[in-house]
């Protein structure tokens, strides 16, 4: 069937055999997938049903086609409606085999592999870690949402913050999105299947009555012409028009803390140990007030307000949830430290570790809760698997702690969390509490319990329970009279549905540098409503000899700054900057000019680029012709990135602003490919204090930018020229 923008053909089994755009480009693989696959659980065993093995009846209907599949105890009606800009897939079913529906994969889409491993130039986009672009899926492990939680996976709402995937080569592409405003629990993935590219969206209904089910939303397939930003534009358009995004612009928001608009630099350091999971003996920053002279010095160096964010401070043990208060060691000294920082105009925050339960700390063996666990019958509130067995948690178990994941549907679990947060807001007097670290994107544990009162399979109830917990967390802020002054956050940017409760978070849009190309999809969709900070960058040391590749620190900082994130530095001993959180302190010092680089960038963010990088709406960036920067990973493979980082923004006043950053040690020339009919009206350099004009030549603007500096470029059409 063809509607002018998309061609879809099906065979007699209802499988998609052709998927082509208006240009006639075929995307579909020669191999076939079932249009519908369903996994069920019966008597605690799993079973698969697929539509290719069922009887199939097709019917043409108004503007589309429907398939009715019968067999194996299921009657499934799959409807395909053709719209002006693509196709929408809906589904309803009847289930007569007395089983629970765990997940439904629909529509089954298998695309011809035109990626790098086949000599092609196509890429896949996922919304993991705020946006990842992959040019090769070889070796990528296909996972599904399962117990126990695996952390960085395709779970939505969670590590997968938005509900779409894309496949493209910069000229043409396919978008696949769940246009769901109710935040149903899903799993998204892009992986190789039979050597071809599978885009997968699995819905977890999670209902008590499994005899029938109906999708409350369409899965949209749309062709587009461009790259990741064009796919993100499709999703943002849906999210805003449907009301999925209901937040006010950041400038008007009462949800986002007031201090976010001031762009404080986040300063991260531990009070115990000299690396992530090494010795946990007190370091030079303990007692807490020992750090005050260093913080004062950094504030002067960076000429900025600071949000000082402590690690390894918990009185339980480092990364040992759910109990954190009182702080490690001298509580009175901690409170004095917070008071002194507030008096100096600084902000104070703490890392925590979410809704897991620590039975035993590995990094601090003196901490053990086994007796409490048994005495209080805590196993009753822990998440369990389909076999109703309790297993060790996956996240951080084996290297930091041993324990389990709490099921936050249980009131006892909620109370434990809320009691801790209440102490941090009240007695702790903190400005930022990253309590839900390790609840990636806000995602709580998956649970299959038959005795907790929730459905025995995952579903939207998980979102509802998490939302209720986050609402109550924020009520504690309001009841303390600190609305607009205190924020609670999570690891990774908060997923849709959780953003209004956690509007400031530890973004992880750097984590893909080792295997993928990070792209700022999250900020493309959400930046004008919320700002996040660029996080502790804890993956760099794992894939890169950071001290042998010092420019990577500058590149990573330039990328995250240009993408709109609040700047962050990590400290080692003596108030010195560190390469990233996971780097041991014994590594050589970072280059001396790094602090000046951060200061200069934050000057831009607080002043000449505030309308863009704090309040702006991201636009598709202009292509940039420039040099390259490469580094060699520990495994010997090379990664290459552009020598100039750019981003593009629409400001409230209507300015079209491009931000350019040269992170290298030498001046760089580059061309901004604005196209014909455009002119760079003003180019601001020297942190916005001087300007010059440059005319477009052959569809682009030739610019030179000094070393370790940023630039603001305002673009206007020639007909709008002053």
C-alpha positions in Angstrom: 0.0 0.0 0.0 1.2 3.5 -0.9 0.0 6.9 0.4 2.6 9.3 -1.2 5.1 9.2 1.6 5.4 5.5 2.5 5.0 2.1 0.7 4.4 -1.0 2.8 3.7 -4.4 1.4 2.7 -7.5 3.3 2.7 -11.2 2.3 0.0 -13.7 3.0 1.3 -14.2 6.6 1.0 -10.5 7.4 4.8 -10.1 7.4 6.2 -6.8 6.1 8.0 -7.6 2.8 8.6 -4.1 1.5 9.1 -0.7 3.2 10.0 2.1 0.8 10.0 5.9 0.9 8.6 8.3 -1.7 11.9 8.2 -3.6 11.5 4.5 -4.0 14.4 3.6 -1.6 13.8 0.1 -0.2 14.5 -0.3 3.5 13.1 -3.8 4.2 15.3 -6.9 4.5 14.8 -9.9 2.3 14.2 -11.9 5.5 10.9 -11.8 7.3 9.8 -11.2 10.8 6.4 -12.0 12.3 4.3 -8.9 12.4 3.3 -9.7 16.0 5.3 -11.7 18.7 3.9 -12.3 22.2 5.7 -13.7 25.2 3.5 -15.2 27.9 4.0 -16.7 31.3 2.0 -19.7 32.5 2.7 -21.8 35.5 5.9 -19.7 35.9 7.2 -20.8 32.5 7.6 -18.6 29.4 6.1 -19.3 26.0 6.4 -17.5 22.6 3.5 -16.9 20.2 4.0 -15.3 16.8 1.6 -14.3 14.1 3.5 -16.0 11.3 2.4 -19.4 12.7 -1.2 -18.4 13.0 -4.1 -18.3 10.5 -4.1 -14.9 8.9 -7.1 -13.0 7.4 -6.5 -9.6 5.7 -9.0 -6.9 5.2 -8.7 -3.6 3.5 -10.3 -0.8 5.5 -10.6 3.0 5.3 -7.1 4.3 4.7 -5.4 1.1 5.6 -5.4 -2.7 6.2 -6.1 -5.0 9.1 -4.9 -8.5 9.8 -6.7 -11.0 12.1 -4.4 -13.7 13.4 -6.0 -16.8 15.1 -4.4 -19.8 16.8 -2.6 -20.9 19.9 -5.4 -19.5 22.1 -5.0 -15.9 20.7 -7.1 -13.8 18.4 -5.0 -10.8 17.4 -6.2 -7.9 15.3 -3.4 -5.8 13.9 -4.5 -2.5 12.2 -2.3 -0.4 9.9 -3.6 3.1 9.1 -1.9 5.2 6.5 -1.5 8.8 7.4 -0.3 11.8 5.3 3.3 11.4 6.7 3.5 7.7 7.3 1.7 4.8 8.9 0.4 4.0 12.3 0.1 0.5 13.9 -2.5 -0.4 16.5 -3.3 -3.8 18.0 -5.9 -5.5 20.1 -6.1 -9.1 21.2 -8.1 -11.8 23.0 -6.2 -14.4 25.1 -7.9 -17.7 25.9 -5.0 -19.8 27.1 -5.0 -18.6 30.7 -1.6 -17.1 30.6 -0.2 -13.7 31.6 1.1 -11.5 28.8 4.7 -10.5 29.5 5.4 -8.5 26.4 4.2 -7.8 22.8 6.6 -6.9 20.0 4.7 -5.1 17.3 5.3 -4.3 14.5 8.1 -6.7 13.5 10.5 -4.6 11.4 13.7 -6.0 9.9 15.7 -3.7 7.7 18.4 -4.3 5.2 21.8 -3.8 6.8 23.4 -0.8 5.1 25.7 0.0 8.0 29.5 0.1 8.2 30.0 -3.6 8.6 28.4 -4.0 5.1 30.3 -1.1 3.6 27.4 1.3 4.0 26.8 4.7 5.6 23.6 4.1 7.6 23.4 4.6 11.3 21.0 3.7 14.0 19.8 6.0 16.8 18.6 5.1 20.2 17.6 7.4 23.1 19.9 5.6 25.5 22.1 7.9 27.6 20.3 10.9 26.1 21.1 9.9 22.5 23.5 7.4 20.9 24.3 7.0 17.2 25.9 3.8 16.1 27.4 3.1 12.7 28.0 -0.6 13.3 25.9 -3.0 15.4 28.4 -5.8 15.3 28.9 -7.3 18.7 26.0 -5.4 20.2 24.2 -7.7 22.7 20.4 -7.8 22.3 18.7 -7.6 25.7 15.1 -7.4 26.8 13.7 -6.0 30.0 14.1 -8.7 32.6 14.7 -9.4 36.3 16.9 -8.2 37.9 17.3 -4.8 36.3 20.4 -4.6 34.1 21.0 -0.8 34.3 21.9 0.7 30.9 19.3 -1.0 28.8 16.3 0.0 26.6 13.7 0.2 29.3 11.2 3.1 29.0 10.5 5.1 31.1 14.1 4.8 32.4 17.5 4.6 30.7 15.5 5.0 27.4 14.1 8.4 28.2 12.1 8.8 25.0 10.1 6.4 22.8 11.7 6.3 19.4 14.4 4.7 17.2 15.8 5.8 13.8 17.8 4.4 10.9 19.4 6.9 8.4 22.4 7.9 6.4 22.1 11.7 6.6 20.1 11.9 3.4 17.1 9.6 4.1 15.9 7.6 7.1 13.2 5.7 8.9 11.7 6.8 12.2 9.9 4.3 14.5 8.2 5.8 17.5 5.6 4.8 20.1 3.3 7.8 20.3 2.1 7.1 23.8 1.2 9.8 26.2 0.5 7.4 29.1 4.0 6.1 29.6 3.3 2.4 29.2 6.3 0.2 30.1 8.3 -0.7 27.1 11.7 -1.9 25.8 13.5 -0.5 22.8 16.5 -1.9 21.0 18.4 -1.8 17.7 20.5 -4.9 17.0 21.6 -7.3 14.3 19.3 -10.3 13.6 20.3 -12.7 10.8 22.9 -10.0 9.9 20.2 -7.4 9.3 19.0 -4.5 11.4 16.1 -5.1 13.8 14.3 -2.1 15.3 12.3 -3.4 18.2 9.7 -1.9 20.5 8.2 -4.3 23.1 5.2 -3.3 25.2 4.8 -4.8 28.7 1.0 -4.6 29.4 1.3 -5.6 33.1 -2.4 -6.1 33.7 -4.4 -8.2 36.1 -6.9 -9.4 33.5 -5.0 -10.9 30.7 -8.0 -12.1 28.7 -8.0 -9.1 26.4 -5.7 -6.1 25.7 -5.7 -3.2 23.4 -3.0 -0.7 22.5 -4.0 2.8 23.7 -1.5 4.4 21.3 -0.1 4.0 17.8 3.4 2.9 16.8 4.3 5.3 14.0 6.6 4.5 11.1 7.7 7.6 9.2 10.3 8.3 6.5 12.4 11.5 6.8 15.2 13.1 5.0 18.2 13.9 7.1 20.0 12.8 10.3 19.4 12.3 14.0 18.1 15.8 14.5 15.3 15.3 11.9 14.2 12.2 13.7 14.2 14.1 17.0 12.2 16.8 15.4 9.4 14.3 14.5 9.3 13.1 18.1 9.5 16.6 19.7 6.6 17.7 17.4 4.5 14.7 18.7 5.5 15.3 22.3 4.6 19.0 22.3 1.4 18.7 20.3 0.1 15.7 22.2 0.7 17.3 25.7 3.3 14.6 26.5 5.5 17.6 27.4 3.5 19.8 29.7 6.3 21.7 31.4 6.5 25.5 31.1 9.6 27.0 29.5 12.5 27.1 31.9 12.4 30.8 32.4 8.9 30.5 33.8 9.3 27.2 35.6 8.6 26.9 39.3 9.7 23.2 39.2 13.3 23.8 38.2 15.4 25.2 41.1 16.1 28.9 40.8 19.9 28.3 41.0 19.9 26.3 37.8 19.4 29.5 35.8 22.6 30.9 37.4 24.7 28.0 35.8 26.7 27.0 38.9 29.7 24.7 38.1 29.2 21.3 39.7 32.3 20.2 41.7 32.4 16.5 42.6 34.8 14.8 45.0 34.8 12.0 47.6 35.5 12.3 51.3 36.7 8.7 51.5 39.1 6.9 49.2 41.0 8.1 46.1 39.0 6.3 43.4 35.6 4.8 42.8 35.8 1.5 44.5 39.3 1.4 46.1 40.2 1.9 49.8 37.5 3.8 51.7 39.8 5.4 54.3 39.1 9.1 55.0 41.1 11.4 52.6 42.3 15.0 52.8 38.7 16.3 52.4 37.6 14.7 55.7 36.6 16.2 58.2 34.3 17.9 55.7 35.4 21.4 56.6 39.0 20.6 55.4 37.7 21.1 51.9 36.5 24.7 52.4 39.8 26.4 51.4 39.9 24.4 48.2 36.3 25.2 47.3 36.9 28.9 47.9 40.0 28.7 45.6 38.0 26.9 42.9 35.1 29.4 43.1 37.6 32.2 42.5 39.4 30.4 39.7 36.2 29.6 37.9 34.5 32.9 38.8 31.3 31.0 39.4 28.9 29.9 42.0 29.4 26.2 42.8 27.2 23.2 43.5 29.5 21.0 45.6 28.5 17.4 45.2 29.8 14.9 47.7 30.6 11.2 47.1 31.4 8.5 49.6 29.8 10.6 52.3 27.1 8.2 53.5 27.0 7.0 57.0 26.1 3.5 55.9 28.8 2.8 53.4 29.7 4.3 50.0 26.9 3.5 47.4 25.1 1.5 50.0 21.3 2.2 49.6 18.8 2.8 50.9 20.1 4.2 54.2 22.4 7.2 53.9 21.8 9.5 57.0 23.5 10.4 59.2 26.6 11.3 57.2 29.9 9.4 57.7 31.9 10.3 60.8 31.3 13.7 62.4 27.7 14.8 61.7 28.3 18.2 63.4 31.3 18.9 61.1 29.1 18.0 58.1 26.4 20.4 59.2 29.1 23.1 59.8 30.5 22.5 56.4 27.0 22.9 54.8 26.5 26.1 56.8 29.8 27.6 55.8 29.3 26.8 52.1 25.8 28.4 52.2 27.3 31.5 53.9 29.8 31.8 51.1 26.9 31.6 48.6 27.6 28.1 47.4 25.3 25.1 47.0 25.7 21.6 48.4 24.5 18.3 47.2 25.0 14.6 47.7 25.1 11.4 45.7 23.1 8.5 46.9 22.3 5.1 45.3 18.6 4.8 44.8 16.0 2.2 45.8 18.2 -0.9 46.1 18.9 -2.7 49.4 22.4 -3.3 50.6 22.9 -6.4 52.6 26.7 -6.2 52.7 29.1 -3.5 51.5 32.2 -4.9 49.6 34.1 -1.6 49.8 33.4 -1.2 53.5 32.9 -4.7 54.9 31.9 -3.4 58.4 28.5 -2.5 57.0 26.1 -5.4 57.0 22.3 -5.5 57.4 21.6 -9.2 57.3 20.2 -9.2 60.8 17.9 -6.3 60.1 16.9 -7.9 56.8 15.7 -11.0 58.6 14.3 -9.4 61.7 12.1 -7.0 59.7 11.2 -9.5 57.0 12.6 -7.3 54.4 12.5 -10.0 51.7 8.7 -9.4 51.6 9.3 -6.0 50.0 12.0 -6.9 47.5 11.5 -7.3 43.8 11.4 -10.9 42.6 11.4 -12.8 39.3 8.8 -14.8 37.3 9.7 -17.9 39.4 8.9 -15.8 42.5 12.6 -16.2 43.7 14.6 -13.4 45.1 17.9 -12.9 43.3 20.8 -10.6 43.9 20.6 -7.2 42.2 22.6 -6.7 39.1 23.6 -3.0 39.4 26.8 -2.5 41.4 26.6 -6.0 42.9 29.9 -7.9 43.1 32.1 -4.9 43.0 30.6 -2.4 45.4 27.9 -4.3 47.4 25.7 -7.3 47.7 22.0 -6.9 48.0 18.6 -6.7 46.3 16.3 -4.3 44.6 13.3 -3.0 46.5 9.8 -3.1 44.9 8.7 0.5 45.2 5.0 -0.6 45.0 5.4 -1.5 48.7 4.6 1.2 51.2 7.3 0.0 53.5 9.9 0.5 50.7 8.5 4.0 49.9 8.6 5.0 53.6 12.3 4.0 53.9 13.2 6.2 50.9 11.0 9.1 52.0 12.4 9.0 55.6 15.9 9.3 54.3 15.1 12.1 51.8 13.2 14.0 54.6 16.4 14.0 56.8 18.5 15.2 53.9 16.1 18.1 53.2 15.6 19.0 56.8 18.5 18.3 59.1 21.0 18.1 56.2 19.8 21.4 54.7 21.0 20.3 51.2 20.2 22.0 47.9 20.4 19.0 45.6 19.9 15.3 46.5 20.7 12.7 43.9 18.9 10.1 45.9 17.8 8.1 42.8 21.2 7.5 41.4 21.3 4.0 39.9 17.6 4.3 39.2 18.6 5.2 35.7 16.3 7.8 34.2 14.2 7.3 37.3 13.6 3.6 36.5 12.7 1.5 39.6 13.2 -2.3 39.7 11.1 -4.6 37.6 9.1 -7.1 39.7 7.0 -10.2 39.1 5.7 -10.8 42.6 2.3 -12.5 43.0 2.0 -11.3 46.5 2.7 -7.5 46.3 -0.7 -6.4 45.1 0.4 -5.3 41.7 0.0 -7.4 38.5 2.4 -10.3 38.3 4.0 -9.0 35.1 5.7 -5.6 34.5 3.7 -2.8 33.0 2.4 0.7 33.4 1.9 0.1 37.1 5.7 0.5 37.5 5.5 4.0 36.1 2.6 4.8 38.3 4.3 3.6 41.5 7.5 5.4 40.6 5.6 8.6 39.9 3.8 8.4 43.2 7.1 8.0 45.0 8.6 11.0 43.2 5.5 13.1 43.8 5.8 12.4 47.5 9.6 13.2 47.4 8.7 16.6 46.1 6.0 17.1 48.6 8.7 16.9 51.3 10.4 19.8 49.6 7.2 21.8 49.6 6.4 21.0 53.2 9.9 22.2 54.2 9.2 25.6 52.5 12.0 25.0 49.9 10.1 24.8 46.6 12.2 26.2 43.9 15.3 25.9 46.0 15.9 22.2 46.4 15.8 19.5 43.8 15.9 15.7 43.9 17.5 13.9 41.0 18.6 10.6 39.4 21.4 9.1 37.3 21.0 10.0 33.6 18.4 12.5 32.5 15.0 11.8 33.9 12.7 10.0 31.5 9.4 11.4 30.2 6.8 11.2 32.9 9.4 11.8 35.6 11.0 15.1 34.4 8.6 17.4 36.3 9.6 15.7 39.6 13.4 15.5 38.8 14.2 18.4 36.5 17.9 18.5 37.3 20.0 15.3 36.9 23.4 13.7 36.3 23.2 13.5 32.5 25.2 10.7 30.9 25.4 11.8 27.3 29.1 11.2 27.4 28.9 7.4 28.1 28.8 6.4 24.5 32.2 7.8 23.5 33.8 4.5 23.7 31.5 2.6 21.4 29.1 5.1 19.8 28.7 8.7 18.9 26.7 10.6 21.5 24.2 13.0 20.0 22.1 15.4 22.2 18.7 14.0 21.4 17.4 14.6 25.0 18.4 18.2 24.9 16.9 18.6 21.4 13.5 17.6 22.9 13.7 18.9 26.5 16.4 21.6 26.9 14.1 24.6 26.8 12.2 23.1 29.7 14.9 21.7 31.9 18.7 21.8 32.2 20.9 18.9 33.5 24.5 18.9 34.5 27.2 17.0 32.6 27.8 14.4 35.2 30.9 12.8 36.7 32.0 11.4 33.3 32.9 8.1 34.9 33.5 6.0 31.8 36.5 7.7 30.2 39.2 5.8 32.1 37.6 2.5 31.3 38.1 2.7 27.6 40.9 5.3 27.3 44.3 6.0 28.8 43.2 9.5 29.7 46.5 10.9 30.7 48.0 9.8 27.3 45.0 11.6 25.5 44.7 14.9 27.4 42.7 16.6 24.6 39.8 14.1 25.2 38.9 15.9 28.4 38.7 19.2 26.5 36.7 17.5 23.7 34.2 15.9 26.1 33.8 19.2 28.0 33.3 21.1 24.7 30.7 18.6 23.5 28.6 18.7 26.7 28.9 22.5 27.0 27.7 23.1 23.4 24.9 20.6 24.0 23.5 22.8 26.8 24.6 20.9 30.0 25.8 22.7 33.1 29.6 22.3 33.4 31.1 19.9 35.9 34.6 19.2 37.3 35.8 16.3 39.3 38.6 16.7 42.0 41.5 14.7 43.2 43.8 15.6 46.1 44.8 19.2 46.8 41.8 20.7 44.9 43.3 19.6 41.6 41.0 18.7 38.7 40.7 15.0 37.7 40.2 13.3 34.3 36.9 11.7 35.4 35.3 10.1 38.4 36.7 6.6 37.7 40.3 7.7 37.3 42.6 7.0 40.2 44.3 10.0 41.8 47.8 8.8 41.1 47.4 9.7 37.4 49.3 12.7 36.1 47.6 16.0 36.5 45.2 17.4 33.9 46.7 20.2 31.7 47.1 23.4 33.6 44.8 25.4 31.2 41.8 23.1 31.8 40.4 25.3 34.7 40.7 28.4 32.5 38.9 26.6 29.7 36.0 25.7 32.0 35.9 29.3 33.3 35.8 30.7 29.8 33.0 28.4 28.8 30.9 29.1 31.8 31.4 32.9 31.3 29.8 32.3 27.9 27.0 30.3 29.4 26.2 32.9 32.1 26.4 35.9 29.8 26.5 36.1 26.0 25.1 32.6 25.4 22.6 32.4 28.3 19.6 32.9 26.0 20.8 29.9 23.9 22.5 27.5 26.3 20.2 28.0 29.3 16.9 28.9 27.8 17.2 28.1 24.1 15.3 25.6 21.9 17.7 23.3 20.0 17.6 23.4 16.2 19.2 21.0 13.7 22.9 22.2 13.5 24.4 23.4 10.3 27.0 21.0 8.9 30.5 21.9 9.8 33.6 21.4 7.6 36.6 21.2 9.9 39.5 19.0 10.9 39.4 15.8 12.9 40.5 14.8 16.4 41.3 11.1 17.0 42.2 9.0 20.1 43.2 5.4 20.4 41.2 3.3 22.9 42.8 0.8 25.2 41.8 -2.0 22.8 43.8 -0.4 20.0 40.9 0.9 18.0 40.7 4.5 16.9 37.8 6.9 17.4 37.5 10.1 15.4 35.5 13.2 16.1 35.3 16.7 14.5 37.9 19.2 15.7 35.2 21.9 16.2 32.0 21.3 18.3 28.9 23.2 17.2 25.3 23.4 18.2 22.4 25.5 17.1 19.7 27.3 19.1 16.6 29.4 18.7 16.3 32.0 21.4 13.2 33.6 22.9 13.9 36.8 20.9 14.0 34.8 17.7 17.8 34.8 17.2 19.3 31.8 15.3 22.4 31.2 17.3 25.2 28.7 16.5 27.6 27.9 19.3 31.1 26.9 18.2 33.9 25.6 20.5 37.5 25.0 19.6 38.8 22.6 22.3 42.3 22.2 20.8 45.6 23.9 21.6 45.8 25.7 18.3 43.6 28.1 16.4 41.2 26.3 13.9 39.6 27.3 10.6 36.2 25.8 9.8 33.3 26.4 7.5 29.7 26.6 8.7 27.6 25.3 5.9 24.6 27.6 6.1 23.5 27.2 2.5 22.8 29.9 0.0 20.7 33.0 1.0 22.2 33.1 4.5 24.6 35.4 6.1 26.4 35.4 9.5 25.3 38.8 10.7 27.5 38.8 13.8 30.3 36.6 15.1 31.1 37.2 18.7 34.4 36.0 20.1 36.5 36.8 23.2 33.6 35.6 25.4 31.1 37.8 23.7 32.8 41.1 24.1 33.7 41.9 20.5 32.1 41.1 17.2 32.7 41.0 13.5 30.8 40.2 10.3 31.4 37.4 7.8 29.5 36.8 4.5 28.5 33.4 3.3 30.7 32.1 0.5 29.5 29.2 -1.7 26.8 28.2 0.8 29.1 28.5 3.8 30.8 30.8 6.2 34.6 30.6 6.7 35.6 31.3 10.2 38.8 31.1 12.3 38.4 30.5 16.0 41.2 30.9 18.6 42.5 28.0 20.7 40.6 26.7 23.7 37.7 29.2 23.0 34.1 29.5 22.1 32.2 31.7 19.6 28.7 32.9 19.1 27.4 33.1 15.5 24.1 34.8 14.7 22.6 33.7 11.4 20.0 35.6 9.4 18.5 35.3 6.0 19.7 37.9 3.6 16.2 39.3 3.1 16.1 39.9 6.9 19.4 41.7 7.0 19.5 45.0 8.8 
